[in-house]
Amino acid sequence: MSVSPEAYIDAVTETVEARSYNEPEFLQAVHEVLETLSPVLAEHPEFIEANVLGRLVEPERQIIFRVPWLDDRNDVQVNRGFRVQFNSALGPYKGGLRFHPSVNLSVIKFLGFEQIFKNALTRQRIGGGKGGSDFDPRGKSDAEVMRFCQSFMTELFRHIDEHTDVPAGDIGVGGREIGFLFGQYRRLTGRHESGVLTGKGKGWGGAEVRTEATGYGAVFFAQEMLARTGEGIEGRNAVVSGSGNVAIYAIEKVEQLGGKAITASDSSGYVVDEQGIDVALLKQIKEVERARISEYAERRPSARYVSGGSVWDVPGELAFPCATQNELDEAGARALLAGGVRAVAEGANMPTTPEAVSLFQQAGVLFAPGKAANAGGVATSALEMTQNAARDRWDFDQSELRLHRIMRDVHDATYEASKRYGRPGDYVLGANTAGFVTVAQAMMDQGVV
């Protein structure tokens, strides 16, 4: 196939757009990666000859299934379940399960595609996959969540095991849901296969720091970016979106490193606390009570609540979008730039729109894409798999040290790739190219499969 890299990318793009024309999130993720790969393909024409991109953008397997369950009124409810097993060239599929009303095939495919490169950057020998359901756990009783999870796993279990596909948590899937899912897996298979799910309880196979890993990792990545320019987190204000697992622990790590996180949000609005978010109170409200973020302001005299609006209107030198995809748009980027933002690290998956990313890059703001910055979660999941395989358990300090080292390695690999391909400090280019080369070489070595 004697074509230029640009012509080849155009041809693959045209094909994937025709096949997935009704999947906007997936197409956005594909465009964001493919548009950066020309220099790699020029260096590796064998990737073009073997049509690596054409294979990479097509999932190895897509599973869609019905999930019937009984609510507390004994009425039958029906949701849709998904598992997209995208690429296993580096190892078993690895990626979370998301339970949220917005979940559809496009969202799961975009998340799975991103997961391929994220997992490659960790060097943990795991492939890319993702799954979930349009089920909404908010407002459901524990019994309803249990019945849903049991029904979901009754179909999913036949497609996963520790050597094939290892799901974890994501939005809407925390320790409670992982516990119910694992219990049903154990019931159906008759075996305690610890390595089949990660994010488990610490008393039955879970790993220290797994809960904190994604949020901590995003802050560690920001710390490495800033350190490269002789700067740091200490003394800086941080604007954080979200109030789930990722946001809470990003806030906690910012404060441990001497910064001050001053915001948190949910779908109803956001809070601003100029004294710094009280992490213990936030955990109580969001993790224990599962209440709205407005409760924080009602119990914290130094905080104010803003209904609706944009958390990005709050000035801060650091920004951590930790909620959901496309939450930080062009208007939000302009507001952050006006407020003097210096670095943005994505804790969520693809939370920044392409227009906003361009504005940050044009302004010289350090910008870390999610596939690099939030890789700490899946990296620690892989460490949980390692401990499960060895019937071992590491303490918190040892686990956090491993996480920090992995995030430093992810940063360094990303930055070195950005230099190699002509744009030092372009972490989007660096993450895409570094992850792609690792996966592409494995695909070449294994033949046309």
C-alpha positions in Angstrom: 0.0 0.0 0.0 2.1 2.9 -1.3 0.2 5.9 0.0 1.2 8.9 2.1 0.5 8.9 5.8 -2.0 11.7 5.3 -3.9 9.8 2.5 -3.9 6.7 4.6 -5.3 8.5 7.7 -8.0 10.1 5.5 -9.0 6.7 4.1 -9.3 5.2 7.5 -11.2 8.2 8.8 -13.6 8.0 5.9 -14.3 4.3 6.6 -14.8 4.7 10.4 -17.1 7.7 9.8 -19.2 5.6 7.4 -19.4 2.7 9.8 -20.0 4.7 13.0 -21.8 7.8 11.6 -24.2 7.8 14.6 -21.5 7.6 17.3 -20.3 11.2 17.9 -18.3 10.5 21.0 -16.4 7.6 19.4 -15.7 9.6 16.3 -14.4 12.5 18.4 -12.0 10.2 20.1 -10.8 8.6 16.9 -10.3 12.0 15.2 -8.3 13.3 18.2 -5.9 10.3 17.9 -5.6 9.9 14.1 -4.9 13.6 13.4 -1.6 13.3 15.4 -0.2 10.1 13.9 1.2 11.3 10.5 4.8 11.6 11.8 4.7 8.1 13.3 3.4 6.6 10.1 6.1 8.4 8.1 8.7 6.8 10.4 6.9 3.4 10.3 5.5 2.8 6.7 5.1 -0.9 7.7 2.2 0.2 9.9 0.5 1.5 6.7 1.3 -1.7 4.8 -0.3 -3.8 7.5 -3.3 -1.5 7.8 -2.7 -1.2 11.6 -5.0 1.8 11.9 -7.8 0.1 10.0 -7.7 -2.7 12.5 -7.2 -0.6 15.5 -10.3 1.5 15.1 -12.5 -1.6 14.8 -13.2 -3.4 18.1 -12.3 -7.0 18.4 -15.7 -7.7 20.0 -18.8 -5.8 20.9 -21.4 -7.3 23.3 -24.8 -5.7 23.9 -27.3 -7.4 26.1 -30.6 -7.0 28.0 -30.6 -6.5 31.8 -34.0 -7.1 33.4 -34.4 -6.6 37.1 -37.0 -6.1 39.8 -37.4 -2.7 41.6 -38.6 -2.4 45.2 -42.2 -2.2 44.0 -41.7 -5.5 42.3 -42.0 -3.9 38.9 -39.9 -5.3 36.1 -37.3 -2.8 34.7 -35.1 -3.3 31.7 -31.8 -1.7 30.9 -29.2 -2.2 28.2 -25.7 -3.6 29.0 -22.5 -3.2 27.0 -19.0 -4.6 26.9 -16.7 -3.5 24.1 -13.5 -5.6 24.0 -11.4 -3.3 21.8 -7.8 -4.5 21.6 -6.0 -7.3 23.4 -2.6 -7.1 21.6 -0.8 -6.2 24.9 -2.8 -8.4 27.3 -6.3 -9.1 28.6 -8.9 -6.4 28.0 -8.9 -3.9 30.9 -11.3 -1.1 31.5 -14.1 0.0 33.8 -17.8 -0.4 33.9 -19.9 2.8 33.8 -23.5 2.9 35.1 -25.1 6.2 34.0 -28.2 7.2 31.9 -25.9 8.7 29.2 -24.3 5.3 28.4 -24.7 4.1 24.9 -22.6 2.2 22.4 -20.9 5.4 21.2 -19.8 6.4 24.7 -18.5 2.9 25.5 -16.6 2.7 22.2 -15.0 6.1 22.8 -14.0 5.0 26.3 -12.7 1.7 25.1 -10.7 3.3 22.3 -9.1 5.7 24.7 -8.3 2.8 27.1 -6.1 1.1 24.5 -3.6 4.0 24.5 -3.9 4.7 28.2 -3.2 1.1 29.1 -0.2 1.0 26.7 1.3 4.1 28.4 1.3 2.4 31.8 3.5 -0.5 30.4 1.4 -2.9 32.5 0.7 -5.4 29.7 -3.1 -4.9 29.5 -5.3 -4.4 26.5 -8.2 -1.9 26.1 -11.9 -2.4 26.8 -14.9 -0.8 28.4 -18.4 -1.5 29.5 -21.5 -0.4 31.4 -25.2 0.2 31.3 -27.7 3.1 31.0 -28.8 2.1 34.5 -28.8 5.0 37.0 -27.8 4.0 40.6 -28.7 7.4 41.9 -31.9 7.2 44.1 -31.9 3.4 44.0 -31.9 1.4 47.2 -29.0 -1.0 48.0 -31.4 -3.9 47.2 -32.3 -2.5 43.8 -28.6 -1.9 42.9 -27.8 -5.5 44.1 -30.6 -7.0 41.9 -29.4 -5.0 38.9 -25.8 -5.9 39.3 -26.7 -9.6 39.7 -28.7 -9.5 36.5 -25.9 -7.6 34.7 -23.3 -10.1 35.7 -25.5 -13.1 34.8 -24.8 -12.1 31.2 -21.4 -10.6 31.5 -19.7 -13.5 33.4 -19.5 -15.6 30.2 -17.3 -13.0 28.5 -14.8 -12.3 31.3 -12.1 -13.9 33.4 -8.6 -12.9 34.6 -6.9 -14.0 31.4 -9.5 -12.6 29.0 -11.2 -9.4 30.3 -10.9 -7.7 33.7 -13.5 -5.0 34.3 -13.2 -2.4 37.1 -15.3 0.6 38.2 -16.1 3.9 36.6 -18.8 6.5 37.0 -21.7 4.9 39.0 -19.7 1.8 39.8 -17.9 2.0 43.2 -17.1 -0.5 45.9 -20.7 -1.3 46.5 -21.4 -2.2 42.9 -18.1 -4.1 42.5 -19.0 -6.2 45.5 -22.4 -7.2 44.2 -20.9 -7.9 40.7 -18.1 -10.1 42.2 -20.6 -12.0 44.5 -22.7 -12.9 41.5 -19.6 -13.9 39.4 -18.5 -16.2 42.3 -22.0 -17.6 42.6 -22.3 -18.4 38.8 -18.8 -19.8 38.4 -18.3 -21.5 41.7 -14.8 -20.1 42.2 -13.2 -17.1 44.0 -11.3 -15.7 41.0 -9.9 -12.5 42.6 -8.3 -11.3 39.4 -11.5 -11.1 37.4 -12.6 -7.7 38.8 -10.5 -4.8 40.2 -11.6 -2.2 42.7 -12.6 -4.9 45.2 -12.9 -4.6 48.9 -9.5 -4.7 50.7 -10.6 -7.7 52.8 -11.2 -9.9 49.8 -8.6 -9.1 47.2 -8.7 -5.3 46.8 -5.5 -3.2 46.6 -4.4 -0.3 48.7 -4.6 3.1 46.8 -6.9 1.7 44.1 -9.7 4.0 45.4 -7.4 7.1 45.3 -5.4 6.2 42.3 -7.1 8.1 39.4 -7.3 11.3 41.3 -3.9 11.0 42.9 -2.4 10.1 39.5 -3.8 13.1 37.7 -2.2 15.4 40.3 1.1 13.5 40.1 1.1 14.0 36.4 0.4 17.7 36.8 3.2 17.8 39.3 5.6 16.3 36.8 4.5 18.8 34.0 5.1 21.7 36.3 8.4 20.4 37.6 9.8 20.2 34.1 9.3 24.0 33.9 10.7 24.6 37.4 7.3 25.1 39.0 5.1 23.2 41.5 1.7 22.7 43.0 2.5 24.3 46.4 0.7 27.6 47.0 -1.5 27.3 43.9 -5.3 27.3 43.8 -6.9 24.4 41.9 -10.3 24.4 40.3 -11.7 20.8 40.3 -14.9 19.6 38.7 -16.9 16.7 39.9 -17.4 15.2 43.4 -17.0 11.5 42.7 -14.1 9.3 43.4 -11.7 11.0 41.0 -12.5 14.5 42.1 -12.3 13.7 45.8 -8.9 12.2 45.6 -7.5 14.8 43.2 -8.6 17.4 45.8 -7.0 15.4 48.6 -3.6 15.1 46.8 -3.5 18.8 45.8 -3.9 19.7 49.4 -1.3 17.1 50.5 1.2 18.7 48.1 0.6 22.2 49.5 -2.0 23.5 47.0 -5.6 24.5 47.7 -8.5 23.0 45.8 -11.4 25.5 46.1 -14.2 23.9 44.1 -16.3 20.7 43.6 -19.4 20.1 41.6 -22.1 17.7 40.5 -24.9 17.9 37.9 -26.9 20.3 40.0 -24.2 23.0 40.5 -20.9 23.7 42.2 -19.4 24.9 45.5 -16.6 27.4 46.0 -14.7 27.2 49.3 -11.9 29.8 49.4 -10.4 28.2 52.5 -10.0 25.0 50.6 -12.4 22.1 50.2 -12.8 20.1 53.4 -12.1 16.6 52.1 -13.5 14.7 55.1 -16.8 16.6 54.8 -16.9 16.0 51.0 -16.4 12.3 51.5 -19.2 12.1 54.1 -21.7 13.9 51.8 -20.8 12.2 48.5 -19.5 8.7 49.5 -21.5 8.0 52.6 -24.7 9.9 52.3 -24.7 10.1 48.4 -26.2 13.6 48.7 -26.1 16.6 46.4 -23.1 19.0 46.5 -25.3 21.8 47.8 -25.2 20.0 51.2 -21.5 20.9 51.4 -22.3 24.6 51.4 -25.0 24.2 54.0 -22.6 22.6 56.5 -19.5 24.6 55.7 -19.7 28.4 56.6 -16.8 29.3 54.3 -18.4 27.8 51.2 -21.0 29.1 48.8 -23.2 27.1 46.4 -23.9 28.1 42.8 -26.8 26.4 41.1 -26.1 25.5 37.6 -23.5 27.7 36.0 -19.9 26.7 35.1 -17.3 25.8 37.7 -14.7 27.0 35.2 -15.8 30.6 35.9 -13.9 30.3 39.2 -10.2 31.6 38.8 -7.4 29.1 39.6 -3.9 28.4 38.4 -4.6 24.6 38.1 -7.6 22.9 36.6 -8.7 19.3 37.0 -11.8 18.3 35.0 -12.9 15.2 36.8 -16.5 14.8 35.9 -17.4 13.5 32.5 -16.8 13.9 28.7 -16.9 17.3 27.0 -17.6 19.2 30.2 -14.9 21.8 29.6 -15.8 23.7 26.4 -14.5 26.7 24.6 -16.3 29.1 26.9 -14.9 27.3 30.0 -11.4 27.4 28.5 -11.6 31.2 27.9 -12.8 31.7 31.5 -9.9 29.7 32.9 -7.4 31.5 30.7 -8.8 34.9 31.9 -8.4 33.6 35.5 -4.7 32.8 34.9 -4.7 29.0 34.6 -1.2 27.5 34.2 -1.9 23.8 33.9 -4.9 21.5 33.1 -4.8 17.8 33.8 -7.8 15.7 32.8 -9.0 13.4 35.5 -12.0 12.3 33.5 -12.0 10.7 30.1 -12.1 13.3 27.2 -13.6 16.0 29.4 -12.2 18.9 27.3 -13.6 19.6 23.9 -11.2 19.9 20.9 -11.8 23.7 20.7 -10.9 24.1 24.4 -7.7 22.0 23.9 -6.6 24.2 21.0 -7.1 27.4 23.1 -5.0 26.0 25.9 -2.2 24.9 23.6 -2.2 28.2 21.8 -1.9 30.0 25.1 1.0 27.9 26.2 -0.9 26.3 29.1 0.4 22.9 30.1 -2.3 20.4 29.0 -2.4 16.7 30.0 -4.9 14.5 28.1 -6.9 11.9 30.1 -5.2 9.0 28.4 -2.0 10.0 30.2 -3.1 12.0 33.2 -5.8 9.7 34.5 -3.9 6.4 33.8 -3.2 6.0 37.5 -6.5 4.2 38.0 -6.0 1.5 35.5 -2.3 1.2 36.4 -3.2 0.5 40.0 -5.9 -1.9 38.8 -3.1 -3.8 37.0 -1.1 -3.8 40.3 -4.2 -5.2 42.0 -4.2 -8.0 39.4 -0.5 -8.7 40.1 -1.2 -8.9 43.9 -4.1 -11.3 43.2 -2.0 -13.5 41.0 0.7 -13.8 43.7 -1.8 -14.0 46.6 0.0 -11.0 48.0 -0.9 -7.6 49.5 1.1 -4.4 49.5 0.7 -1.7 52.1 -0.5 1.8 51.3 2.9 3.5 51.2 4.4 0.8 48.9 1.4 1.0 46.6 1.4 4.8 46.4 5.1 4.8 45.7 4.5 2.4 42.8 1.7 4.7 41.5 3.9 7.8 41.7 6.7 6.0 39.8 4.2 4.8 37.1 2.8 8.3 36.6 6.4 9.7 36.4 7.1 7.1 33.7 3.9 7.9 31.8 4.8 11.6 31.9 8.3 11.0 30.7 7.3 8.7 27.9 4.7 11.2 26.8 7.0 14.1 26.9 9.8 12.2 25.1 7.4 11.2 22.3 6.3 14.8 21.9 10.0 15.7 21.4 10.7 12.9 19.0 7.8 13.9 16.8 8.6 17.6 16.6 6.4 19.3 19.2 8.1 19.3 22.7 5.5 19.7 25.4 2.5 18.8 23.3 1.2 16.1 25.6 -1.7 15.2 23.3 0.7 14.3 20.5 3.0 12.6 23.0 0.4 10.4 24.6 -1.2 9.4 21.3 2.1 8.6 19.6 3.7 6.8 22.5 0.7 4.7 23.2 0.1 3.9 19.5 3.6 2.8 18.7 3.5 0.3 21.6 0.2 -1.2 20.5 1.0 -1.1 16.8 4.3 -2.9 17.2 2.6 -5.7 19.2 -0.1 -6.0 16.5 2.6 -6.3 13.8 4.4 -9.0 15.8 1.3 -11.1 16.1 0.2 -11.0 12.5 -3.1 -10.1 10.9 -5.6 -11.0 13.7 
